């Protein structure tokens, strides 16, 4: 193997935002589309999303939730039914007003004034209203509850400042919507979805998170309670990577989701909704990426092992390719993480070092380089992408007998999944600090730390104007309250904001 | 088993259109959403679509095509680049003109005049233009070709008259888009996709089709050649169930998809596109449905076997459920059609006869009814849904020893798949007639046949005004040319329209 040094032009510590964009570009995950705020998700990025979709879908189905599909368009009148909800979204929605174009007589096309819709249609920013209308038709009796549906869909929220995967005007997501007979059952489902997300983030994405309740000011518009999973990016900022909402009876009242209970009385259902999106892909990049590009956890890697034959355009190539193909076949019968290994034999023409670098940037978990001498000697050279590859790259390649590699391939893949989680978990734990006063908190974030991480404080859970005062104080420091962790330790002191006796702990952080 | 007779209220022969709507409703596949032209796809309908998606996606990937995702919105200017293309679609597109709502001062929300888009955005009716723009960025050299991508997406074509699954304003589909160095390579891909669709329709959907080229007047807007698969519904009408287009260099010229060939010359790529949609679900209903509702081919059935314990709300239920669960576990280890059997144990409360009827209407391939006596005697009662169930229902149930059923379950499922195809193929073959003159053709369709099927004629493949005259003559009889089958027998006579020597055969039919 040659030790030619490739590198991204930006390191994480120099400019994290620029590094993020460069990883997306160099790993060929996505690009600007030319359509404002919308990205093109390219094969490697979409392949990761497909893995996320399939694994999340399995979990959703296992929980007894069934997939459906609801309309892209929501009539304006539906949307306006839930007052707080429309207030929360009204500022950023795409509005369809016409259903036909017509020539303007000057060679251009314009919306046809004759084809103006009587009622504008909103491109769904989320589907509580239109799914609520369906639930109102489907629910009559207590026997129809719980009703649990999910959809995989695109949604649009008009964003002024966009960033690929993290905040785009159109994004892809799943949204679960459930209706229940009472608060307890709905709350159980809200927390079940949250726990599903927490475990998914940690198991599938190898991304440690804190699951907890969002403060009142960060609730989903119209929700009674909003929960989130929050992950720590390598710049110390928090990323909200999934949310679950208990909606009380507000949406049911707006949509008319009523059922007859066992006593024959009409009751409103208690509803929930929960969602995760392509934003998770951004979280994976900022959790696992290094200065060589992306590192994909094997669970969600479109390919887990890439075999790179070092082709020389000569007579020996045929034997080399045959050796590689034999290796590929031996590998795909192995199971890792509960599924057959996903292995690609990359036969494309091109210099081996360049091809290797392309796969390093894409973050494929394991690269096998096979030269003619390896083939002749029954060897492979293995590079684990969870280790930094280009510092003493030669040392990071491990030579093994082919049979030895085949027998340990699944264990290597599983070990990479664990190693990425362990590394991220250690970073998370190392970057959570505690403060006992607002001054301490402020000092922490005003210090010349580029990536200060999160600070845990105790507070009295103020509401209304008192909460707003806290939010504004934090905003001045560019901080937000992330959540109150579900597994919070008991409080011992006073609220760092109000001085009142504390009732719980919260995480405060800069965030995406 | 009780022999209570349930029935749909409409038979196919009485009112096929009404029967179709009733099957969709009674099988709980979809319903009107309240949003004009858009349906809600319910769990059973969406489950069938998910099966179709997964199986089609496997085929697409196996062909070396990779999935991506492109924006929902297409700027008007992109769309206007390909003149014929925009002409073909301009009449029926949803136009986004605003990105915010605002209160109108009278308690309602209206599009905010301050948030009018400088350039309207079109909700994609198909994505050639926006994908072409991406391909122009991705293709530089002959080495980048062929470039083959696919996306699963929702698209919108504003339809005045809609029918669930067959023609809805929003529908779900996959659209493949490929770019090639030359005509031959592009045409090979166009026909590969067509053949993939033909084989998919016949193998997965058990729906026999004719693959062929559409006449000039039925080409996709901007295409050089359009091919389709056409299926015959039980009312004799044709359903276009998938299309594949060779687009020549027109879209490449409009979008600027250029590559440097091996000689260093800049060339325009030759592109193709091909798609199938939720329309296929409508085709499955009208191909396989009977007067008891839907019959789902096992390949695409969300559940292939439903076990119905005849619960009696007494002490024996526990043993009965244990027996059923043991049966379910034995079945899910069996493979049929290349995958593990999909088996549901339906433990929900409710009368066994009503539950059976619900599953019959949904068309689950095999129903097993298990009573207490069956459980005690190690028996099962099997009903194959490919046979009409309610005529002498008792006779259609087959009693078997549990072990015997388990060992033959996979074979039964595979036999149902074959039987449904054979039945549909026999219908197709029986309902294709031939005519040697236009009068013969006209007489055929003017006879008092409710479901006349298709007529095969020879023609001279007229173009331009001569073709238009043919189209109008047929239109007066409510007929259209479906396609020229690829495997057409040699022609022997003259064109039934022009009297000129014939060059090929075409199918003429009423259609959806």
Interface residues (C-beta under 8 A of the other chain):
Chain A: X31 X33 X34 X35 X38 X39 X40 X41 X42 X43 X46 X47 X49 X50 X66 X67 X68 X69 X70 X71 X72 X73 X74 X75 X76 X78 X79 X80 X86 X90 X91 X92 X93 X94 X95 X96 X97 X98 X99 X100 X101 X102 X108 X109 X110 X111 X120 X121 X122 X123 X130 X133 X134 X137 X143 X149 X153 X154 X156 X158 X170 X172 X349
Chain B: X31 X33 X34 X35 X38 X39 X40 X41 X42 X43 X46 X47 X49 X50 X66 X67 X68 X69 X70 X71 X72 X73 X74 X75 X76 X78 X79 X80 X86 X90 X91 X92 X93 X94 X95 X96 X97 X98 X99 X100 X101 X102 X108 X109 X110 X111 X120 X121 X122 X123 X130 X133 X134 X137 X143 X149 X153 X154 X156 X158 X170 X172 X349
